[in-house]
């Protein structure tokens, strides 16, 4: 089986897949870039070889699990940020599985890693007066203002925990 270097596949992922095929936004590309910058640094330290010498097989599910734990504990990222980094890694390994069928089992182990659950917080710091002021803010004489007003109304009905 041919072994592919991680940097080669990463470059193809960013240039061919994200930029050319998916036309991902600059923010998405920047987020993915930051994830892989951190992952390459982490993997390089763990495998004791420079990032340019890492193989796809060197970054396995155990290393990624350790990386995600590192992101939460050492870097103090939230579970939501951890899940975002895992989503970037999964996207890359889906690309690898499509382009290197010999690595499909390796990729599958990574793709089955679960996201971490987290609590969705409700905004509950607005009092009734502040909520009413927000509802009056959009200019309802324009289409955008009517849309914004409707969104705020729906959000108020759905998430309001303030006293009536």
C-alpha positions as CSV (number, residue, x, y, z in Angstrom):
1,X,0.0,0.0,0.0
2,X,1.3,3.5,-0.9
3,X,1.7,5.7,2.1
4,X,0.6,9.3,1.6
5,X,2.2,12.1,3.5
6,X,-0.2,14.2,5.6
7,X,1.0,17.5,4.2
8,X,0.4,16.4,0.6
9,X,-3.2,15.4,1.4
10,X,-3.8,18.5,3.4
11,X,-2.7,20.7,0.6
12,X,-5.0,18.9,-1.8
13,X,-7.8,19.2,0.7
14,X,-7.4,22.9,1.1
15,X,-6.8,23.8,-2.6
16,X,-8.9,21.2,-4.4
17,X,-11.7,20.3,-2.1
18,X,-12.4,23.4,0.1
19,X,-11.4,26.2,-2.3
20,X,-12.2,24.8,-5.8
21,X,-15.0,22.2,-5.3
22,X,-16.9,23.5,-2.2
23,X,-16.0,27.1,-2.6
24,X,-15.9,27.4,1.2
25,X,-16.0,30.8,2.8
26,X,-12.7,32.4,3.9
27,X,-13.9,32.0,7.5
28,X,-14.4,28.3,7.1
29,X,-11.0,27.9,5.5
30,X,-9.4,29.9,8.3
31,X,-11.1,27.8,11.0
32,X,-10.0,24.6,9.3
33,X,-6.5,26.0,8.9
34,X,-6.3,26.8,12.6
35,X,-7.5,23.3,13.5
36,X,-4.8,21.6,11.4
37,X,-2.1,24.0,12.5
38,X,-2.8,22.9,16.1
39,X,-3.2,19.2,15.1
40,X,0.1,19.2,13.1
41,X,2.0,20.7,16.0
42,X,0.4,18.3,18.5
43,X,1.0,15.2,16.2
44,X,4.6,16.3,15.5
45,X,5.4,16.5,19.2
46,X,3.7,13.1,19.9
47,X,5.3,11.3,17.0
48,X,8.6,13.1,17.4
49,X,9.0,13.9,13.7
50,X,8.6,17.2,11.8
51,X,5.1,17.9,10.3
52,X,6.5,17.4,6.8
53,X,7.4,13.8,7.5
54,X,4.0,12.8,9.1
55,X,2.0,10.1,7.3
56,X,-1.8,9.9,7.3
57,X,-1.5,6.7,9.3
58,X,0.5,8.6,12.0
59,X,-2.6,10.6,12.9
60,X,-4.9,7.9,14.2
61,X,-8.1,8.0,16.3
62,X,-6.1,7.7,19.5
63,X,-4.0,10.7,18.7
64,X,-7.0,12.7,17.6
65,X,-8.8,11.8,20.8
66,X,-5.8,13.0,22.8
67,X,-5.7,16.1,20.7
68,X,-9.3,16.9,21.4
69,X,-8.7,16.4,25.1
70,X,-5.7,18.6,24.9
71,X,-7.8,21.3,23.2
72,X,-10.3,21.2,26.0
73,X,-8.0,21.0,29.0
74,X,-4.8,22.8,28.1
75,X,-6.2,25.3,25.6
76,X,-9.4,25.6,27.6
77,X,-11.7,25.4,24.6
78,X,-15.4,24.7,25.1
79,X,-17.1,21.5,24.0
80,X,-18.6,23.5,21.1
81,X,-15.1,24.6,19.9
82,X,-13.9,21.0,20.3
83,X,-16.8,19.7,18.2
84,X,-16.0,22.4,15.5
85,X,-12.4,21.1,15.4
86,X,-13.6,17.5,15.2
87,X,-15.9,18.5,12.3
88,X,-12.9,19.9,10.4
89,X,-10.9,16.7,11.0
90,X,-13.9,14.6,9.9
91,X,-14.2,16.6,6.7
92,X,-10.6,16.0,5.9
93,X,-10.8,12.3,6.6
94,X,-13.9,11.9,4.4
95,X,-11.7,13.5,1.6
96,X,-8.9,11.1,2.4
97,X,-11.2,8.1,2.3
98,X,-12.5,9.1,-1.2
99,X,-9.0,9.7,-2.6
100,X,-7.1,6.9,-0.9
101,X,-9.3,3.8,-0.7
102,X,-6.5,1.8,1.0
103,X,-6.9,4.1,4.0
104,X,-10.7,3.7,4.3
105,X,-10.6,1.6,7.5
106,X,-8.2,4.1,9.1
107,X,-10.5,7.0,8.1
108,X,-13.6,5.1,9.3
109,X,-12.2,4.9,12.8
110,X,-11.8,8.6,12.9
111,X,-15.1,9.4,11.3
112,X,-17.0,7.4,14.0
113,X,-15.5,9.5,16.8
114,X,-18.5,11.1,18.7
115,X,-19.1,14.7,19.2
116,X,-19.2,15.9,22.8
117,X,-22.6,17.0,24.2
118,X,-22.9,20.4,25.7
119,X,-25.6,22.6,27.2
120,X,-27.3,25.1,25.0
121,X,-27.6,28.2,27.0
122,X,-30.6,30.5,26.9
123,X,-30.2,34.2,26.9
124,X,-31.9,35.2,30.1
125,X,-30.3,38.5,31.0
126,X,-32.8,40.8,29.3
127,X,-35.6,42.3,31.3
128,X,-39.0,43.0,29.8
129,X,-38.2,46.7,29.0
130,X,-35.0,45.7,27.2
131,X,-36.8,43.1,25.2
132,X,-39.5,45.6,24.2
133,X,-36.8,48.1,23.1
134,X,-35.2,45.4,20.9
135,X,-38.6,44.7,19.3
136,X,-39.0,48.4,18.5
137,X,-35.5,48.8,17.0
138,X,-36.0,47.4,13.5
139,X,-37.4,49.9,10.9
140,X,-40.7,48.1,9.9
141,X,-41.2,50.3,6.9
142,X,-38.5,48.3,5.1
143,X,-38.5,44.6,4.1
144,X,-35.3,43.9,6.2
145,X,-36.8,45.7,9.2
146,X,-40.0,43.6,9.0
147,X,-37.9,40.4,8.7
148,X,-35.7,41.4,11.7
149,X,-38.8,42.2,13.7
150,X,-40.4,38.8,12.9
151,X,-37.1,37.0,13.8
152,X,-37.0,38.8,17.2
153,X,-40.7,38.0,17.8
154,X,-40.1,34.3,17.2
155,X,-37.0,34.3,19.3
156,X,-38.9,36.0,22.2
157,X,-41.7,33.5,22.1
158,X,-39.4,30.5,21.9
159,X,-36.7,31.4,24.4
160,X,-38.2,34.0,26.7
161,X,-37.7,33.1,30.4
162,X,-38.4,36.6,31.6
163,X,-41.4,37.5,33.8
164,X,-44.5,38.6,32.0
